[in-house]
């Protein structure tokens, strides 16, 4: 009869005599959201355990999300001069898309820190950026969304 010990031993393919023992280190990666300021966002050791640096990290993530929405607005077809060369239009839109994608991935990596504050400022940055740059309240009245 199979026991749980036999199943674990069957899947364990490492040789226990050659394994080196490493001391246990507490991990900064949490499996759920947490609300402390002692975290690691985007870079190793940043912001650390300093509240001021944590506030700076929150501002940085907010600005990344906010600018992501601005870049999405800038790459819209109506922001490009109508008489511009077709190749220039494609190059401009491609460059804006690449930068916007990079900002998006940075925001995603920051949110993966599982810090509740980072998650909230990312959402608020996207929401405020959308309202300011792409929301209907600030658009031209005669324009139809596409």
Backbone torsions as a table, in degrees:
resi	resn	phi	psi	omega
1	UNK	NA	141.2	-179.6
2	UNK	-84.5	132.1	173.7
3	UNK	-111.2	169.2	-179.1
4	UNK	-64.8	-30.3	178.0
5	UNK	-66.2	-40.5	178.9
6	UNK	-65.9	-38.1	-179.6
7	UNK	-66.6	-42.9	178.9
8	UNK	-64.0	-43.0	179.1
9	UNK	-64.8	-32.2	179.0
10	UNK	-68.4	-34.7	-179.4
11	UNK	-87.1	-16.9	-180.0
12	UNK	-80.4	106.3	-176.6
13	UNK	-101.0	1.9	-179.4
14	UNK	-88.1	151.3	177.9
15	UNK	-87.6	117.0	-175.2
16	UNK	-68.2	-19.5	-179.6
17	UNK	-78.7	-21.6	-178.8
18	UNK	-101.6	-4.0	179.8
19	UNK	-72.3	139.7	174.7
20	UNK	-96.2	140.2	-179.2
21	UNK	-87.1	128.0	176.5
22	UNK	-111.8	140.9	179.3
23	UNK	-66.6	147.4	-178.8
24	UNK	-71.9	127.2	175.7
25	UNK	-111.2	139.1	175.0
26	UNK	-68.6	135.1	-177.9
27	UNK	-90.2	143.9	175.6
28	UNK	-87.1	-8.9	179.1
29	UNK	-85.5	122.4	-178.0
30	UNK	-106.8	143.2	179.0
31	UNK	-78.7	-9.0	179.3
32	UNK	-137.7	167.4	177.7
33	UNK	-65.5	144.0	174.4
34	UNK	-135.8	162.0	-169.5
35	UNK	-115.3	12.6	-179.9
36	UNK	-80.8	164.8	178.0
37	UNK	-93.7	-8.9	178.1
38	UNK	-85.8	95.5	-175.3
39	UNK	-146.8	-177.5	178.2
40	UNK	-132.8	117.9	-176.4
41	UNK	-123.7	118.6	174.2
42	UNK	69.1	-41.3	-176.3
43	UNK	-127.7	149.7	179.9
44	UNK	-63.4	124.7	178.2
45	UNK	81.9	2.7	-179.9
46	UNK	-114.9	129.3	5.2
47	UNK	-87.5	-1.8	179.8
48	UNK	76.3	-143.4	-176.4
49	UNK	-108.7	13.2	179.7
50	UNK	-90.2	127.8	-177.8
51	UNK	-66.3	-35.4	178.4
52	UNK	-64.7	-42.2	177.7
53	UNK	-68.8	-33.6	175.4
54	UNK	-63.1	-43.4	177.1
55	UNK	-61.9	-39.9	177.0
56	UNK	-64.0	-40.0	177.5
57	UNK	-63.6	-39.7	178.1
58	UNK	-64.8	-42.2	178.1
59	UNK	-63.5	-40.5	179.8
60	UNK	-63.1	-45.1	179.8
61	UNK	-66.3	-40.8	177.2
62	UNK	-58.8	-47.1	-179.3
63	UNK	-65.5	-37.1	176.1
64	UNK	-60.3	-46.4	-179.7
65	UNK	-66.8	-41.7	179.8
66	UNK	-63.0	-47.4	179.5
67	UNK	-67.0	-27.9	175.8
68	UNK	-60.4	-41.5	178.0
69	UNK	-70.0	-35.6	176.6
70	UNK	-64.3	-43.2	178.3
71	UNK	-65.1	-34.0	176.0
72	UNK	-64.1	-38.3	178.3
73	UNK	-70.1	-40.1	-178.7
74	UNK	-67.1	-27.7	-178.4
75	UNK	-87.4	-0.1	175.1
76	UNK	-63.3	152.4	-176.2
77	UNK	-65.4	-30.2	-175.5
78	UNK	-77.5	-10.0	179.0
79	UNK	-87.0	-9.7	-179.4
80	UNK	-90.8	140.5	-179.6
81	UNK	-56.4	133.1	-178.0
82	UNK	-61.1	-32.0	-177.0
83	UNK	-90.7	8.0	-175.7
84	UNK	-71.4	155.7	178.2
85	UNK	-63.1	143.2	-177.1
86	UNK	-62.6	-40.8	178.9
87	UNK	-65.5	-38.3	177.9
88	UNK	-65.3	-39.0	177.3
89	UNK	-61.8	-45.7	-179.2
90	UNK	-65.5	-42.0	179.8
91	UNK	-64.1	-42.8	179.3
92	UNK	-63.6	-48.9	-179.0
93	UNK	-64.0	-36.7	178.2
94	UNK	-66.4	-43.4	178.8
95	UNK	-64.0	-43.2	178.6
96	UNK	-64.1	-38.6	178.5
97	UNK	-65.4	-40.4	179.8
98	UNK	-64.3	-44.4	179.1
99	UNK	-66.2	-42.3	178.3
100	UNK	-61.4	-41.2	177.9
101	UNK	-64.1	-40.5	176.9
102	UNK	-61.5	-44.1	176.8
103	UNK	-62.8	-40.0	179.1
104	UNK	-61.3	-44.4	179.9
105	UNK	-66.6	-35.7	176.2
106	UNK	-64.4	-40.3	177.1
107	UNK	-64.2	-41.9	178.6
108	UNK	-61.6	-45.2	179.2
109	UNK	-62.5	-36.6	178.0
110	UNK	-66.5	-41.1	-179.4
111	UNK	-67.0	-29.5	179.6
112	UNK	-67.5	-7.7	173.6
113	UNK	-68.3	-11.1	178.9
114	UNK	61.7	23.0	175.5
115	UNK	-88.7	129.0	-177.0
116	UNK	-62.2	-38.2	178.8
117	UNK	-64.7	-41.5	178.7
118	UNK	-64.1	-41.8	178.2
119	UNK	-60.7	-46.2	-178.0
120	UNK	-65.8	-42.3	-179.7
121	UNK	-69.6	-30.0	175.4
122	UNK	-65.4	-44.2	178.0
123	UNK	-63.9	-46.9	-179.5
124	UNK	-64.3	-37.2	177.6
125	UNK	-63.7	-44.6	176.6
126	UNK	-64.6	-42.9	-177.7
127	UNK	-65.1	-47.8	-179.7
128	UNK	-66.7	-40.0	176.9
129	UNK	-62.3	-40.4	177.4
130	UNK	-65.1	-44.1	-179.0
131	UNK	-63.1	-41.2	-177.0
132	UNK	-75.7	-46.4	-170.9
133	UNK	-96.8	-27.2	-173.7
134	UNK	-127.8	-2.6	-178.8
135	UNK	-72.7	154.3	-177.6
136	UNK	-67.3	-27.8	-176.4
137	UNK	-64.7	-27.4	-176.0
138	UNK	-107.1	8.1	-178.7
139	UNK	-90.6	166.1	174.7
140	UNK	-65.7	142.1	-174.9
141	UNK	-66.4	-38.3	-174.9
142	UNK	-79.4	-8.9	-175.4
143	UNK	-82.8	140.9	178.3
144	UNK	-106.8	133.3	178.7
145	UNK	-67.1	146.4	-180.0
146	UNK	-125.1	NA	NA
